[in-house]
Amino acid sequence: MKDEITFDDFLKLDIRVGTIIEVNDFPKARKPAYQLSIDFGSLGIKKSSAQITDLYTKEDLLQKQVSAIVNFKPRQIANFKSEVLVLGVYTDDDKVVLLKPSKTIKNGEQVS
């Protein structure tokens, strides 16, 4: 388990739901990854690099809702600027399973 945090620490995270509207291969990434464009409603379209190629095809991801932290500083990954961190769970064999809402909700809604 990681270090204990306070509720105020948690409140600093802005976790939102968005819909993946574009998926591209990312051949310049060190580990296999996709470049995602995600619609976060009033927050606009944000980009993310995601190492999720083991369990998801590009076709699987299109129009899927995901949860992401939207208030991280952008991170340069090769020639791509990743603006949000898509959330997932690592399996025992180091594959990532995405976290998503159990029902479709409005893009940009905040996780609380």
Backbone as CSV, one residue per row, in Angstrom:
resi,resn,N_x,N_y,N_z,CA_x,CA_y,CA_z,C_x,C_y,C_z
1,MET,0.838,-1.172,0.000,0.000,0.000,0.000,0.890,1.245,0.000
2,LYS,0.438,2.281,-0.677,1.188,3.531,-0.716,0.944,4.331,0.555
3,ASP,1.675,5.445,0.675,1.526,6.295,1.853,0.094,6.796,1.995
4,GLU,-0.343,6.908,3.226,-1.672,7.428,3.516,-1.752,8.901,3.111
5,ILE,-2.892,9.286,2.553,-3.116,10.687,2.192,-4.352,11.197,2.923
6,THR,-4.552,12.494,2.873,-5.738,13.082,3.501,-6.828,13.242,2.451
7,PHE,-8.038,13.524,2.928,-9.143,13.789,2.017,-8.842,15.026,1.171
8,ASP,-8.173,16.005,1.759,-7.783,17.210,1.009,-6.842,16.861,-0.139
9,ASP,-5.955,15.875,0.069,-5.079,15.420,-1.015,-5.920,14.843,-2.154
10,PHE,-6.911,14.038,-1.806,-7.786,13.438,-2.818,-8.528,14.517,-3.600
11,LEU,-8.979,15.549,-2.902,-9.746,16.621,-3.549,-8.925,17.394,-4.579
12,LYS,-7.607,17.294,-4.518,-6.757,17.958,-5.507,-6.853,17.286,-6.879
13,LEU,-7.253,16.019,-6.916,-7.375,15.295,-8.181,-8.688,15.654,-8.856
14,ASP,-8.623,15.962,-10.138,-9.825,16.222,-10.922,-10.000,15.029,-11.860
15,ILE,-10.865,14.112,-11.465,-11.103,12.893,-12.232,-12.432,13.060,-12.960
16,ARG,-12.387,12.910,-14.267,-13.577,13.120,-15.101,-13.801,11.935,-16.015
17,VAL,-15.013,11.843,-16.538,-15.375,10.813,-17.502,-15.422,11.447,-18.887
18,GLY,-14.847,10.740,-19.848,-14.869,11.199,-21.228,-15.040,10.029,-22.181
19,THR,-15.331,10.351,-23.420,-15.533,9.336,-24.456,-14.380,9.394,-25.453
20,ILE,-13.793,8.241,-25.711,-12.698,8.155,-26.690,-13.290,8.344,-28.081
21,ILE,-12.772,9.355,-28.789,-13.304,9.654,-30.128,-12.302,9.367,-31.244
22,GLU,-11.039,9.139,-30.871,-10.029,8.807,-31.876,-8.929,7.980,-31.220
23,VAL,-8.461,6.965,-31.946,-7.381,6.097,-31.463,-6.387,5.900,-32.591
24,ASN,-5.112,6.169,-32.282,-4.049,5.977,-33.266,-2.919,5.159,-32.660
25,ASP,-2.233,4.400,-33.508,-1.026,3.713,-33.061,0.007,4.757,-32.652
26,PHE,0.907,4.370,-31.762,1.950,5.286,-31.291,3.298,4.584,-31.438
27,PRO,3.816,4.493,-32.671,5.047,3.732,-32.917,6.292,4.307,-32.244
28,LYS,6.302,5.602,-31.883,7.485,6.195,-31.255,7.527,5.982,-29.741
29,ALA,6.480,5.437,-29.165,6.478,5.161,-27.723,7.444,4.019,-27.430
30,ARG,8.082,4.067,-26.244,9.031,3.004,-25.864,8.331,1.663,-25.683
31,LYS,7.161,1.696,-25.053,6.349,0.486,-24.878,5.115,0.640,-25.761
32,PRO,4.549,-0.467,-26.242,3.373,-0.370,-27.109,2.272,0.476,-26.462
33,ALA,1.750,1.431,-27.238,0.744,2.354,-26.717,-0.121,2.886,-27.853
34,TYR,-1.246,3.470,-27.460,-2.104,4.200,-28.382,-2.081,5.677,-28.027
35,GLN,-2.351,6.502,-29.011,-2.628,7.921,-28.798,-4.147,8.064,-28.833
36,LEU,-4.705,8.576,-27.746,-6.150,8.713,-27.631,-6.551,10.176,-27.680
37,SER,-7.675,10.461,-28.318,-8.350,11.753,-28.215,-9.644,11.478,-27.472
38,ILE,-9.852,12.211,-26.378,-10.982,11.936,-25.494,-11.822,13.194,-25.337
39,ASP,-13.127,13.068,-25.545,-14.062,14.184,-25.417,-14.525,14.282,-23.966
40,PHE,-14.153,15.397,-23.323,-14.555,15.644,-21.941,-15.626,16.742,-21.857
41,GLY,-16.500,16.804,-22.833,-17.607,17.758,-22.809,-17.113,19.183,-22.751
42,SER,-17.550,19.923,-21.718,-17.215,21.348,-21.604,-15.712,21.597,-21.422
43,LEU,-14.953,20.569,-21.016,-13.498,20.711,-20.877,-12.789,20.588,-22.225
44,GLY,-13.495,20.115,-23.225,-12.919,19.973,-24.552,-12.329,18.595,-24.800
45,ILE,-11.616,18.491,-25.886,-10.978,17.231,-26.281,-9.544,17.254,-25.781
46,LYS,-9.171,16.204,-25.066,-7.832,16.080,-24.493,-7.163,14.842,-25.082
47,LYS,-5.832,14.884,-25.105,-5.029,13.778,-25.646,-4.389,12.983,-24.514
48,SER,-4.203,11.685,-24.761,-3.533,10.835,-23.786,-2.792,9.715,-24.507
49,SER,-1.643,9.352,-23.977,-0.922,8.165,-24.413,-1.270,7.065,-23.419
50,ALA,-1.673,5.898,-23.926,-2.104,4.828,-23.026,-1.516,3.494,-23.464
51,GLN,-0.860,2.821,-22.516,-0.257,1.510,-22.769,-1.303,0.420,-22.516
52,ILE,-2.248,0.329,-23.439,-3.378,-0.587,-23.263,-3.564,-1.496,-24.476
53,THR,-2.497,-1.680,-25.247,-2.607,-2.447,-26.489,-2.767,-3.947,-26.271
54,ASP,-2.420,-4.443,-25.086,-2.525,-5.887,-24.828,-3.967,-6.380,-24.802
55,LEU,-4.851,-5.586,-24.233,-6.232,-6.043,-24.040,-7.258,-5.339,-24.918
56,TYR,-6.853,-4.251,-25.599,-7.814,-3.454,-26.359,-7.310,-3.189,-27.774
57,THR,-8.199,-3.364,-28.746,-7.897,-2.952,-30.111,-8.377,-1.508,-30.284
58,LYS,-7.958,-0.883,-31.342,-8.416,0.479,-31.627,-9.943,0.501,-31.771
59,GLU,-10.474,-0.512,-32.418,-11.921,-0.588,-32.628,-12.666,-0.767,-31.296
60,ASP,-12.074,-1.546,-30.370,-12.692,-1.736,-29.050,-12.846,-0.419,-28.308
61,LEU,-11.888,0.483,-28.492,-11.813,1.701,-27.694,-12.699,2.832,-28.202
62,LEU,-12.950,2.864,-29.494,-13.747,3.965,-30.045,-15.125,4.029,-29.404
63,GLN,-15.497,5.217,-28.968,-16.783,5.513,-28.342,-16.948,4.896,-26.950
64,LYS,-15.863,4.414,-26.356,-15.903,3.897,-24.981,-15.678,5.037,-24.006
65,GLN,-16.410,5.027,-22.905,-16.175,6.013,-21.863,-15.083,5.503,-20.932
66,VAL,-14.236,6.430,-20.492,-13.144,6.118,-19.578,-13.086,7.190,-18.499
67,SER,-12.388,6.867,-17.426,-12.120,7.833,-16.364,-10.671,8.282,-16.508
68,ALA,-10.432,9.566,-16.248,-9.075,10.094,-16.387,-8.856,11.257,-15.427
69,ILE,-7.609,11.407,-15.003,-7.224,12.579,-14.225,-6.903,13.671,-15.241
70,VAL,-7.625,14.784,-15.147,-7.495,15.831,-16.166,-6.656,17.023,-15.715
71,ASN,-6.210,17.019,-14.449,-5.444,18.191,-13.984,-3.972,17.885,-13.703
72,PHE,-3.424,16.863,-14.345,-1.981,16.659,-14.327,-1.338,17.645,-15.293
73,LYS,-0.092,18.014,-15.034,0.640,18.804,-16.016,0.853,17.930,-17.245
74,PRO,0.729,18.499,-18.454,0.972,17.708,-19.663,2.375,17.098,-19.637
75,ARG,2.473,15.917,-20.238,3.743,15.184,-20.244,4.124,14.864,-21.682
76,GLN,5.343,15.221,-22.044,5.842,14.938,-23.393,6.307,13.486,-23.452
77,ILE,5.732,12.722,-24.363,6.117,11.331,-24.569,6.491,11.204,-26.046
78,ALA,7.788,11.072,-26.299,8.319,11.097,-27.673,7.841,12.385,-28.338
79,ASN,7.128,12.272,-29.449,6.674,13.456,-30.183,5.219,13.829,-29.862
80,PHE,4.719,13.374,-28.725,3.292,13.510,-28.383,3.138,14.113,-26.994
81,LYS,2.233,15.064,-26.857,1.958,15.659,-25.546,0.712,15.007,-24.957
82,SER,0.909,14.266,-23.855,-0.188,13.608,-23.156,-0.725,14.567,-22.100
83,GLU,-2.014,14.898,-22.213,-2.615,15.920,-21.359,-3.368,15.356,-20.155
84,VAL,-3.811,14.114,-20.251,-4.578,13.494,-19.162,-4.060,12.086,-18.911
85,LEU,-4.340,11.563,-17.711,-3.949,10.203,-17.365,-5.199,9.332,-17.285
86,VAL,-5.329,8.419,-18.245,-6.448,7.487,-18.254,-6.212,6.463,-17.147
87,LEU,-7.256,6.174,-16.383,-7.112,5.294,-15.227,-7.408,3.836,-15.569
88,GLY,-6.598,2.964,-14.996,-6.772,1.539,-15.193,-6.156,0.769,-14.047
89,VAL,-6.351,-0.532,-14.085,-5.833,-1.436,-13.056,-4.885,-2.418,-13.722
90,TYR,-3.686,-2.571,-13.134,-2.749,-3.571,-13.634,-3.175,-4.951,-13.152
91,THR,-3.214,-5.909,-14.084,-3.503,-7.294,-13.732,-2.213,-7.958,-13.256
92,ASP,-2.314,-9.183,-12.794,-1.139,-9.927,-12.323,-0.089,-10.102,-13.418
93,ASP,-0.525,-10.108,-14.680,0.427,-10.266,-15.784,0.751,-8.926,-16.462
94,ASP,0.623,-7.820,-15.710,1.011,-6.467,-16.144,0.260,-5.941,-17.359
95,LYS,-0.986,-6.339,-17.501,-1.848,-5.765,-18.526,-2.785,-4.780,-17.829
96,VAL,-3.234,-3.764,-18.569,-4.071,-2.728,-17.973,-5.534,-2.910,-18.382
97,VAL,-6.405,-2.940,-17.369,-7.853,-2.964,-17.572,-8.371,-1.569,-17.228
98,LEU,-9.060,-0.941,-18.167,-9.528,0.427,-17.979,-10.645,0.515,-16.943
99,LEU,-10.648,1.628,-16.201,-11.747,1.937,-15.296,-12.758,2.781,-16.065
100,LYS,-14.011,2.388,-15.989,-15.045,3.124,-16.711,-16.339,3.072,-15.925
101,PRO,-17.236,4.026,-16.190,-18.512,4.007,-15.480,-19.344,2.794,-15.900
102,SER,-20.191,2.331,-14.992,-21.027,1.170,-15.301,-22.233,1.550,-16.165
103,LYS,-22.542,2.845,-16.240,-23.607,3.342,-17.106,-23.071,4.549,-17.868
104,THR,-23.612,4.797,-19.051,-23.193,5.946,-19.841,-23.631,7.226,-19.145
105,ILE,-22.694,8.159,-19.013,-23.006,9.448,-18.406,-22.468,10.568,-19.285
106,LYS,-22.846,11.783,-18.961,-22.448,12.959,-19.733,-20.931,13.141,-19.667
107,ASN,-20.299,13.393,-20.828,-18.865,13.645,-20.870,-18.506,14.850,-19.999
108,GLY,-17.425,14.712,-19.265,-16.953,15.796,-18.410,-17.441,15.708,-16.972
109,GLU,-18.352,14.777,-16.692,-18.831,14.644,-15.309,-17.670,14.256,-14.407
110,GLN,-17.685,14.801,-13.214,-16.586,14.616,-12.263,-16.834,13.402,-11.369
111,VAL,-15.779,12.626,-11.171,-15.815,11.490,-10.260,-15.639,12.027,-8.845
112,SER,-16.488,11.568,-7.944,-16.374,12.042,-6.555,-16.509,10.898,-5.580
